[in-house]
Amino acid sequence: MQEFNWDADRKLRTGIEEAVYCEGKNASQIKAILQFHQQNNSQVLLTRLSGEQYMAIAQDYEASLEYCSHGQIAIFGFNKTVLKRSEICIVTAGTSDVSLAKEAQMTLKYHGYESPIIADVGVAGLHRLLGKLDQIKQYKLVIAVAGMEGALFSVLAGLIKAPVIAVPSSVGYGVSANGQSALSSALSACAPGILTVNIDNAFGAAIAAVKTLNMFGLQMETTE
């Protein structure tokens, strides 16, 4: 019995190819999906792919996988040698948020967009953000990842023209409540122009950015 039903028409309907959420799937299920794509000469994005899951499938598929252990995400059969230098950057409040930034970055890469990460510029040391502000202002879309109290979202949105896609992270302790405080901060921020996804949903933030890029053509020249 085949345990998956591939949505082959999703890209035609939405502009976004279907991806595989790997948490909760066993190695046999993931291998079956990869075998399907190998037979169809197609590529696929694997999100929340743990190191243990990767090791379980690597023996058979390592040559076709580009795996980012930090972001727990992999691209299978990636064949885009030319990436569009997109008008989007990813900003993190802390180093602990970089794993989500990597997930967003790989999702963007899978869809053909190159995007830099500007890390560890949270408001605990506001000078760090101010020191990168000129660089951030060059982009027309910004994905911001922050945990704790999520102050970065409001501060950043109050300093730049670009819309901010907020990713509340589950980084924090005590009343941070696994990202609930950051989520509440993003939703109740004083600065306008913040779009918020669910806690730790860096993939969703990247997809929202890709759809915006696709609709409005916010990309620069391609880079070899």
C-alpha positions as CSV (number, residue, x, y, z in Angstrom):
1,M,0.0,0.0,0.0
2,Q,1.3,3.5,-0.9
3,E,1.1,5.6,2.1
4,F,1.3,9.0,0.4
5,N,-0.8,10.7,-2.3
6,W,1.4,13.2,-4.1
7,D,-0.2,16.5,-5.1
8,A,1.4,16.9,-8.5
9,D,-0.7,19.9,-9.5
10,R,0.1,22.1,-6.5
11,K,2.6,24.2,-8.3
12,L,0.2,24.9,-11.2
13,R,-2.5,25.9,-8.7
14,T,-0.4,27.9,-6.2
15,G,3.0,28.5,-7.8
16,I,4.6,26.5,-4.9
17,E,5.6,22.9,-5.2
18,E,4.5,20.4,-2.5
19,A,7.0,19.8,0.3
20,V,7.4,16.9,2.7
21,Y,7.1,17.5,6.5
22,C,9.2,14.7,7.8
23,E,8.5,14.8,11.6
24,G,6.5,11.8,12.4
25,K,7.4,9.9,9.3
26,N,9.7,6.8,9.4
27,A,12.6,6.1,7.1
28,S,10.7,3.7,4.9
29,Q,8.0,6.3,4.2
30,I,10.6,9.0,3.4
31,K,12.5,6.6,1.2
32,A,9.3,5.7,-0.7
33,I,8.7,9.4,-1.4
34,L,12.3,9.9,-2.6
35,Q,12.0,6.8,-4.8
36,F,8.9,8.3,-6.4
37,H,10.8,11.5,-7.2
38,Q,13.8,9.7,-8.4
39,Q,11.6,7.7,-10.8
40,N,9.9,10.9,-12.0
41,N,13.2,12.9,-12.2
42,S,11.7,15.6,-10.0
43,Q,12.9,17.4,-6.9
44,V,11.4,17.7,-3.5
45,L,11.9,19.7,-0.3
46,L,12.2,17.8,3.0
47,T,11.4,19.9,6.1
48,R,12.0,19.0,9.7
49,L,14.3,16.1,8.7
50,S,16.2,15.1,11.8
51,G,19.8,14.0,11.8
52,E,18.6,10.5,12.7
53,Q,16.2,10.4,9.8
54,Y,18.9,11.8,7.4
55,M,21.3,9.1,8.4
56,A,18.7,6.4,7.9
57,I,18.2,7.5,4.2
58,A,21.6,8.8,3.4
59,Q,23.1,5.5,2.4
60,D,20.7,5.2,-0.5
61,Y,20.2,8.9,-1.4
62,E,23.1,10.9,-0.1
63,A,24.4,11.8,-3.6
64,S,21.0,13.4,-4.5
65,L,20.5,15.2,-1.1
66,E,21.6,18.7,0.0
67,Y,21.1,18.5,3.7
68,C,21.3,21.4,6.2
69,S,21.6,19.8,9.6
70,H,21.2,23.1,11.4
71,G,17.9,23.9,9.7
72,Q,16.9,20.2,9.6
73,I,15.9,20.6,6.0
74,A,17.0,19.0,2.7
75,I,16.6,19.4,-1.0
76,F,16.4,16.2,-3.1
77,G,17.4,16.3,-6.7
78,F,18.2,20.1,-6.7
79,N,19.1,21.2,-10.2
80,K,18.9,25.0,-10.1
81,T,22.5,26.0,-10.7
82,V,21.5,29.6,-11.2
83,L,19.8,31.4,-8.3
84,K,17.9,34.7,-8.5
85,R,19.4,37.3,-6.1
86,S,16.2,38.1,-4.4
87,E,15.1,41.3,-2.7
88,I,14.7,39.5,0.6
89,C,16.9,39.0,3.6
90,I,16.4,37.0,6.9
91,V,17.2,38.7,10.2
92,T,17.5,36.9,13.5
93,A,17.4,38.3,17.0
94,G,19.8,35.7,18.4
95,T,22.2,32.9,17.4
96,S,19.7,30.4,18.8
97,D,17.2,31.6,16.0
98,V,19.6,30.7,13.2
99,S,18.2,27.2,12.8
100,L,14.9,28.7,11.7
101,A,16.7,31.2,9.5
102,K,18.4,28.3,7.8
103,E,15.1,26.6,7.2
104,A,13.8,29.7,5.6
105,Q,16.9,30.2,3.5
106,M,16.9,26.6,2.2
107,T,13.2,26.9,1.3
108,L,13.9,30.1,-0.6
109,K,16.9,28.3,-2.4
110,Y,14.7,25.4,-3.3
111,H,12.4,27.9,-5.1
112,G,15.4,29.5,-6.9
113,Y,16.0,32.5,-4.6
114,E,19.3,33.4,-2.9
115,S,18.8,35.3,0.4
116,P,21.4,36.3,3.1
117,I,21.0,35.8,6.8
118,I,21.8,38.7,9.1
119,A,22.1,37.0,12.5
120,D,22.2,38.0,16.2
121,V,21.0,41.6,16.0
122,G,18.4,41.4,18.8
123,V,17.4,44.4,20.9
124,A,19.4,43.3,23.9
125,G,22.2,45.2,22.2
126,L,20.4,47.6,19.9
127,H,23.6,48.9,18.4
128,R,24.0,45.5,16.7
129,L,20.8,46.1,14.7
130,L,21.6,49.7,14.0
131,G,25.0,48.6,12.7
132,K,23.3,46.4,10.1
133,L,20.4,48.7,9.3
134,D,21.8,50.1,6.1
135,Q,22.3,46.6,4.8
136,I,18.8,45.5,5.8
137,K,17.2,48.6,4.1
138,Q,18.4,47.4,0.7
139,Y,15.8,44.7,0.7
140,K,12.1,44.9,-0.1
141,L,11.0,42.0,2.1
142,V,12.4,41.0,5.5
143,I,11.8,37.7,7.4
144,A,12.5,38.4,11.1
145,V,13.0,35.5,13.5
146,A,12.9,36.2,17.3
147,G,12.1,34.4,20.5
148,M,12.0,35.6,24.1
149,E,9.7,38.7,24.1
150,G,9.9,39.1,20.3
151,A,10.8,42.8,20.5
152,L,12.8,42.7,17.3
153,F,9.6,42.6,15.2
154,S,8.2,46.0,16.3
155,V,11.6,47.7,16.5
156,L,12.6,46.5,13.0
157,A,9.2,47.4,11.4
158,G,9.5,50.9,12.9
159,L,12.9,51.5,11.2
160,I,12.5,50.2,7.6
161,K,10.1,50.6,4.7
162,A,9.9,46.9,3.9
163,P,7.2,44.6,5.2
164,V,8.4,42.4,8.0
165,I,7.3,38.7,8.0
166,A,7.6,37.7,11.7
167,V,8.6,34.2,12.7
168,P,8.1,33.9,16.5
169,S,10.6,31.2,17.7
170,S,10.2,28.9,20.7
171,V,13.5,30.2,22.0
172,G,13.2,31.3,25.6
173,Y,12.3,30.2,29.1
174,G,9.7,30.9,31.8
175,V,6.9,33.2,30.6
176,S,8.3,33.0,27.1
177,A,6.2,29.8,27.0
178,N,7.8,28.2,24.0
179,G,7.2,31.1,21.7
180,Q,3.8,32.3,22.9
181,S,5.2,35.6,24.2
182,A,7.0,36.3,20.9
183,L,3.8,35.4,19.0
184,S,1.7,37.8,21.1
185,S,4.3,40.5,20.6
186,A,4.2,40.0,16.8
187,L,0.4,40.1,16.7
188,S,0.1,43.1,19.0
189,A,3.1,45.1,17.8
190,C,2.7,48.9,17.7
191,A,4.7,49.3,14.5
192,P,2.4,48.6,11.4
193,G,3.4,46.4,8.5
194,I,4.2,43.2,10.3
195,L,2.8,39.9,8.9
196,T,3.0,37.0,11.3
197,V,3.2,33.2,10.9
198,N,2.9,30.5,13.5
199,I,5.6,29.7,16.1
200,D,8.7,28.2,14.4
201,N,7.1,28.3,11.0
202,A,10.1,29.5,9.0
203,F,9.0,27.4,6.1
204,G,5.6,29.2,6.0
205,A,7.3,32.6,6.1
206,A,9.6,31.7,3.2
207,I,6.7,30.4,1.2
208,A,4.8,33.7,1.8
209,A,7.9,35.5,0.6
210,V,8.2,33.3,-2.5
211,K,4.6,34.0,-3.4
212,T,5.2,37.7,-3.1
213,L,8.3,37.5,-5.1
214,N,6.5,35.5,-7.8
215,M,3.5,37.9,-8.0
216,F,5.4,41.1,-8.0
217,G,8.8,40.1,-9.6
218,L,10.9,41.4,-6.7
219,Q,14.1,39.9,-7.9
220,M,17.4,41.2,-9.2
221,E,19.7,39.7,-11.8
222,T,20.6,36.0,-11.7
223,T,23.9,35.0,-10.2
224,E,26.1,32.3,-11.6
